[in-house]
Amino acid sequence: MGGAGVFKLIFACLLIVFCRTACAGEPDLSFQAAARNLQDSAVALRERADERPTQGPLAASADEIYRQTVELTDRFGHTPADLPADYATVLSAYNTKVIGILARTGTDDKGAKTFAPEDVQVTRDMALDLEAANHATKEALAIAEPRSAPLVSVTVHTYANNKDFSGARIECTPRALKNTPPNLFVYEHISSPFTTRPLPPGRYVFSAWLLEKKLGELEMPIGLEGQQSQSIDFPLAAIQ
């Protein structure tokens, strides 16, 4: 194996280790560490996108992800260790998504970097999700001045055939991760017909399930005006 082949093999091994570490979930990852990882990945994505002039929109989204993460860190990076873990969960999931985009980046016949068409939309959604979270936390601080980043108590009410429906499992995930299973958050209790869970503010896609059957999907902004609680009426598919 030539020198170039050895280098490629070493790089591939390092990338696999890096991705496995980043994708492992790291349940005890701090908010600061999660934000720092996402910032680093956004910088890497920007540099990779800059290698191809036609990837201006992707580079712009990477810049915005970095800027919004820095703003969120500046607002809450000094907070105590009891900062809600769900914030780190979201940032870590975004970081895993960006690393995935970097890992599958290809090259065209001229050696320029190429990206999948959906990458631009995903990174744009990610930047918008972070912008929404920043706006919401800023509003919440102005209203209540919480000691740490606020969570929104989100109550979901399920109904079908114009009647209350109990027994649905409610899951949700940030809009940017809509097509990246599994969903990031699962409500602990099935609907009866109400169920409640705290969530970081942002833009979410909710889904309702009966065992493994999907009963419905609903996109909903959460806490964008700084509110501490929010209710959602979730219409389900007709139940036979």
N, C-alpha and C positions, 0 to 999 in steps of 0.2 A: 504494500500500500504506500503510495507516494505521500509527500509532505502535506499536500493539499487535502488528500483523503483523510489523513490522521487528524488534521485540524477540523475538518467537517464532522468527524466522528466525535471528537472531544466536545465541540460546540453543541452537537445534538444531545449528548449525554447531559451536559450542563443545563441545557434548556429543559430537558425532561425533569431533572431534579428540581429546577426552579419552579416549573409549572406545578409539579406535584405538591411542593411546599406551599405555593400560593393558593392552590385549589383545595387544600386539605380542610379548609374551613376555619381552623385555628379559633375555637370557640372563645378562648381567653385573650384574643388579640385586642389590644387597647384601641381606643378611638384614634389617638395620636399616631400609633403605628399603622393602622388601617389607612388613615388619611395620607401618611407619608408614602406608603406603598402605591396608592392610587396616583399620587402626584408624580412619582418616579415613572410609573407606567405611561401616564399621559404624556410626559416629556419624550419618552422613547417612541410613542406612537406619532407624535408630532415630527420627530426627526425622521422616522421611517416614511411618513407621508410626504415630507419635504423633498424626498428623493425623486418624486414624480409630480411635475407641475400640475397635472390634471387632478391631483388629490387635494386641491385647495380647501374644499368643504370639509374633508376629513381632518386636515390639519387645524382648521378653525375650530372644529368640535373638540379636538384634543386640547387646544389652548383653553377653551371654555371650561372643560372638565377640570383642568389644572386650576384655573382662576377661581371657580366656584368652590373647589375643595379647599384651597388656601383660605378663602373667605370664611368657610365654615370652621376651619381649624383656628383661625384668628379669633373667632367668636367664642369657641368652646374648648380650645386646646389647653386652657389653663384650669379647667374645671376639675373637681375631685374625681376619684376613681369610681364613684357611683354613677357616672354618666351612663345613661341607658345603653345597654349592650347592643340594642337593635341598630343604633347608628353605625357602629363598627361592622355589624353584619351586612348592612347595605353597602358600605364603602368597600368591604372585602369582596362582595359579590361583583361589584362594578370592576374592581381590579382584576378579578379572575376573567371577566368578560374581555377586558382590554388585552390581557396577556394572551387569551385565546386568539384574538385578532392578530396580534403580533406573531404568534406561533405558526399560523396558517398562511402568513403573507408569502406570496409567490413572486416570480419575476417573469417578465415577458421576454420575447426573443431578443430584445436589446439590452436586457439586464436590468430594466427598471422595475421597481417594486409594484406589485399589483394587489388590490384588495377586492373582496367580494362586494357586489353592489349593496347588499344590506348593511355593510359595515358603517357606511356614512349615516344611514338612518338610525342605527343602534346608538352610535356615539352621539348623534344629535339629541336623541331621546334622553340619553344619560346626562348630557349637559343641561337639558331642560328640567329633568328630575332634580338635579342638584340645585339649579336656580330656584325651583319651587320650594325646596327645603330651606334654602337660605332666606327667601322672602318670608316664609312662614315662621321660622325661628326668630327672625328680626321683629316681626309683628308680635309674636308671643312675648318676647323680652320687653317690648314697649308697653304691653298691657299688664303683665304680671311680674316681670323681672324674676323668673324662676332661677334657682341656684344652679341648675344645670340644663342641658338641652331638653326642651319639652317633648313629651309624647302626647298624642291625641287619642282619647278613648273613643274607639269607633264601634258603634253598635250596628249590627246588620240584622234587618228584619226580612225574613224570607216568606214569600207567599206564591201561590200557584192557583190557577183556576179561580181567581178573585177571592181566595180564602187563605188564611194563615197556613203556612206549611212548616212542620217541625221535622227535624231529622236530617237536615242538610249539613254537610261539612263545608266550612268556608275557608278558602285559601286566598292569598293575595300575594302580589309581587310588584315591584316597581315597573312602570311601563317599559322602561328600557330593557327589562329582562323578560318581557312577555313571552318570547319564544325560546326561553332558556329554562327548561324544567330542571329540577322540581321548583315549584313556587317557593318563594323565600320564607313566607310566614303562613302558618296554619293556626286557625283558631282552636283553642284548647277544647271548647265545648261545642257540640253540634247545636244547630238552631232549635229554639223551643217555643215560638219561632224566632226568638231573639238570641243573639250571642255577641259578646263584647270582647275586644282585645285592644291594647294600646299599640299605636304605630307611630313611627317618626313621620312628620309631615312630608308630603310629596305627592306625586301622581302615581296611582296604583291601578292595577287590573285585578278585580275580584272574580273568583269563580266559585260556583257552588256544586257540590258533588253528593250523590247518593251511592254509597259504596264506590265503585269505579266508574259510575255513569255521570257524565258532566251534564248538569241541569241548566247552566247558564253562565254568562260572563258579563261583567260590567266594569267599565272604566270610570274612575272617580278621583277627583283631586281631594286630598285630605289635609285639613288644617291650614289652608293657604292664607286665611285671614287671621291667623293667630289663635283660633278657637281651641279650647281644651277638650272639647268633645264634639262628636258628629254622629248623626244617624243616617243610615242608608236603607232605603226600601229596595229590596232585590227581587224583581219578578223572575220566577223560574219557568222553565218550559212546562207545558201542560203535563201533569202527572196522570197517567192512566190507572 
